[in-house]
């Protein structure tokens, strides 16, 4: 819901996206509480799936500029997005939708709604 409404970007102070932060936080809190209250019917057996295509970067909330790694700083960018990372410069480009759309090679394995584990591909070449 948060991403669908375009509330995921924190943006710099005073920007339109930073003014949405209270609403975004309220939506996330409400959905988190609802998840614990709703009785979701379960199918018999194991329902396993991989969660992929996480964003590689988030805006840095402490300094209100720049980026931080979503998983860890050594997570490799998705092969289709590596050119965007290589061409990016915060000083030149600022905080753009394009750099926030870059996906990382990190993943979670979920079974019946519970995260079993996760990992990531590491940056291994320069």
N, C-alpha and C positions, 0 to 999 in steps of 0.2 A: 504494500500500500504506500509506504513512504517513498519508494523509488517511482512508483506509478504516478504519484502526485508531484514528482519533481522536488521533493523536500530533502533529498539525501545530501545535497551540496550545502555545506555550512557557509561558504563564502566569507569574504572579508567583513569586518564590522561595518554596519550601516548598509550593507548591500541587501537587495531584496531577499536573497536566500538566507542571510543570517537573521532577518526579521521573521522568517518562517520557523526558526529553531524551536520556540516554545510549542507551536502546534505539532511539529515533528516529534518532539519529546513526549507530548501528551498522547499522540497516536501510538508511538512505540510502547509506552507504558500501558495503555489500554489494551493493546493487542497482546502484550505479555501476560497481563492478568487474565484476559479472556481465554488464552491458551490453557491456563490451569483450571478454568471453570467448566470448559466445554467437554462433554463426554463424547469423544470421537469413537464411533464403532470400529473395531479392529477386525480385520480378516484373519481367519485361522492361518497359522504358519508364519513364515518369515517374509517380510516385505523389505527388501534391501535395495538401496540405490546410492549412487554417487552424487554429491553436490559439487559442482565445478563452476568455473567462470566467475570466481570472486574478483572484485576489483583489486588491482595491485596497490593502488594508492588511495589515501584519504587526505583531505585537508588537515594540516597540523593544527589541532585545536588550542594548543598552548601558546603558540606564537602568532596565531592568526595569519600566517603566511607560509608558503612552502607546502611540502608534502610529507607524509609519514607512511611507512609501510603498513599495510593492513595485517599481514601475517608476520613477516620479519624482513629485515633489509636485504637478505640474500635470496629471496624468492625470485625465480626467473619470470620474466614477462612471457605471456603467451606468444608463440612463434608468429602469429599473425599481427601482433601488436609491437614487436620488437623495434621496428623502424620508427614508430612514433616515439618510443622512449629514447632511442639514439638521437633523434632530431630535436628533442625537447630541451629548452633552457628556461628555467624559472625567471632569471633576470630579463631575458628577452621576451618570453611569451606570457609570463604571469601564470595564474591558476586558471587553466582552461578546461572546458568540458572534454576536450580530446584526451588530455592526459589523465583525467579522472575516469575515463571510459576504458583505459588499458586494463586488460585482464591479467591476472597472475596464474602461474601454474601451481595453485594450491587446491586442495580437495579435502572433502570429508566423506567418510563412509557412514551411512545411516541405516539402522535396522529397526523397524517398527517405531520410527519416530525418535529413536535415541542415537546420538552420535557415538559410534564405536571408536573412531579415531580419525586421524587426518594426517596430512603431510604436504610436502611441496617439492617441486623441482628446484634445485639450487642453481644460482648463477655459477657456472663452472668454466667459462672461457672469457677472454678479454679481447 
